[in-house]
Amino acid sequence: MRAAVNRPTLASLVGVAVLVSGCGVLRPQPPADDTLAAWSSVPLAPDARLATKALTFDSCHAGADAGGIRILLQDRRTASTAAFLVDAPAFSGSCMVSLSGNGGGSGRSAALDPATSAIVVDEGSSGGVGAGNNASLVGGRAAANVATVHVDLPSGQGVEASVGNGHWLAWWPGDLNVVRIVARDASGTVLATLDDATPGWKLK
C-alpha cells in the first residue's frame, strides 16, 4: 500500500505567491523629504542614524580632516534632520544633516580652545535641507556652568538650544536672524546676554 502524499493545493500555492509578491511592500522605504513642518523649538533626543551619516557626510568635513571628524554636539528638531558641531585636529565647523538628503556645512581653519566666557558664537549659517527648505543654525562654545541657552528670533519665536560637551547649538526653519541669545546656569541666573548692543558677538 503506497503512503499518501500531501500535494499542495491551488489555493495554497496562490497564498504563497501572494506572500512572496507582497514582500516588497514590507521593505524599508527611503524617508520622505523633510519639509521641516514638524520642527520643534526644544531639542529632540539625538539620533544615532544621523550621527553616523554626519561622520561621512561631505558637508561636515574639511580638506584637512582626512583622519575623520569628531561630533561635539547634535541638535535634532525633526524626526530626520539635525544640526551638528564637529571638529578635527585642525578643523572646527558645523553642518546640517537630513536622512532624506540635502544639507550643508561651514567650517574654520583650526580647532577652537574651550570658551573663556559664558558663551561664544562660533558658527552661524543657513541653507537648504531636507526637501530644500531654508534652515539656519547658530552655536559655539559654552562654559562648564552654562545649563541653558535661549535664542530669540525676530518672529518672536524662542528656541531652546542643545547644550553639552562644552558647546551649545540651535537650528530653525528660515533665515539667519537672531535678536538675542541668553545663557543661564542651573539655577536660572543669567550668565550672558548677546544682542545688537554686544559688539562683535555674531562670530567671535
N, C-alpha and C positions, 0 to 999 in steps of 0.2 A: 504493500500500500504506500503510495507516494505521499510525502508530507505536504501539507497545504502551504502554498507560497502566497504571502501577502503582497499584492501588487498595488502600486499607487493608483488611486482613482483620478479621474479627470479633475474633480473638484479640488483634491489635494495638490495636484500639480499647478492648477491655476492659483491656489493660495500661495504656494512657494514663489511663483513668478511675480505675484503682486508684492510680496515681501522684498524680493531682490530688487525689483524696479523701484520700490519706494525707498531704498537705502539712500539714494542721492538726496532725498528730502531731509534726511537726518544729519547730513554732513554739515559741519560748521560753515556758516556763510561769512564772507568778509563783512566787517562792521560798516554800517551805512555812514556816509559822510556826516560828521558832526556839525550841526548848524549853530551850536552854542546856545540853543534855546533853553536848555536845562542848566545853564550856568548857575553856580551857587556863590553867594557873597561870602560864605565861610568855606574854608578848605575841606575837601573830602579826604578820606584815608588814602595814602599813597598806593599806587597800583604797580605790582612787580612787572607786569607786561609792558607798561610804559617806561619803566626804568630800564628794562632790557633793551627796548627799542632805542632809547636815548643813548645808550652806550655805543651803538653802531650807527646812529643817525648822523649824516654828514654835517648837518647844521649845528650839531652840538660839539663839533671838533674844530681844531685849527691845524695848520700845517706842521706845527712843532710838537704835536702830541701823539707821535707815532706809537708810543708805549701805552696809549689808552688814557681815557679820562676817568675822573672820579666824580660821582654825583654828590654834591654838597647838600642839596635840598630839592624836594619835589613839591610842587603846588598844584594839586589836581582839583578841578572845579566842575567837570562834567564826567560822565561815565568813561569817556575815551580820550580826553585831552588834558594835558598838564604842561606846566612850565617847569624848567629846571635851572638851577645854578650848578655849574660844573667847573672843574679845574684840572690842570695837569702841572707837572713841574715848571713849565714855562708858559702857562696859559690859564686864563680865567675867563668865564663867559656865561651866557645864558642861552636858552633855546626853548621853543615851543614844539611839542610832540603830540601827534594825534594818531591813534590806532588806525583811523580811516585814511590817513595820508595828509599831505600838506604840513607845513611848519617852517620854521626859520630860526635863526640864531644870530647872536652877536658875541664879540669877544674882545679881550685885551691882550696885549703882547706879553704880559707877565702875570704870574700868580700874585695874589694880594696878601698882605700881612693881616693879622687879626685887627679888629676895629679898636681905635684908641678913644672913640666917643661912643655914645649910646647906640646910634645907628649911623651908617654911611650908605649913601645911594651910589652903587657901582654900576648898575645895569638899568637901562630904560630903552625899550624898543617896541615896535609894533609891526604887524604884517598879517598876511592871510594864513589861516589854519583851518583844518577840517574841511568843510565844504567851501572854503575860500573866504569866510567871513573875517573881517579885520579884528584882531585882538592885540592888546598891549600888555606889557609886563613892566614891573619896577621891583627892584630888590637890591640887596647888598649885604654888608657885614653888620653884625649886631653884637653888643657887649653881652657878657655872660648873664647879667641881671635883667636883660630885656625879656619879658614874658609875652607881651603882645605888641603888635604893630597894626595900626589902623590907617587906612588910606582913604581920603575923601576925594571924590570925583566932582567935576563941575555940575553934573546932573543932580547932585545931592545924594547919590548912592555912596554907601560906605562899604569898604572891602576889608575884611579881616585877613591879614597876611599869614602865611605859614611861617613859623619861627622854629629854628633848631640848628644845631651844629655850628653855632656862631654866625648864623645868617638869617635873613628874612626875605620873603618873596611873595608877590601877589600878581595875578593877571585878571583881565576882564575883557569882555567884548567891547570894541570901539577904539577910539583914538587915545593916544598917549597924552592925556591932560590930567594933571593932578593938582588939587587945590591945597592939600595939607597931608602930612604924614606925622602921626603921633606914636611915640614909643612909650610903653608903660612897664613897670615892674609887676611882680606877682600881687602886690597889694593895691595896684591901680594907680600908683603915683606916677605922674608924668615925668619921664626921664629926658625926653627931647621932643621938640616940635619943629618940623621943617615946613616952610611955606614960602611965599614970594618975598617975605621980609628977611629970609635967611640967605645971605649972599652965597652964591656958588653951590647951593645944595644939590642941584639936579644931577650932577655927575662929578663927585669928588674923587 
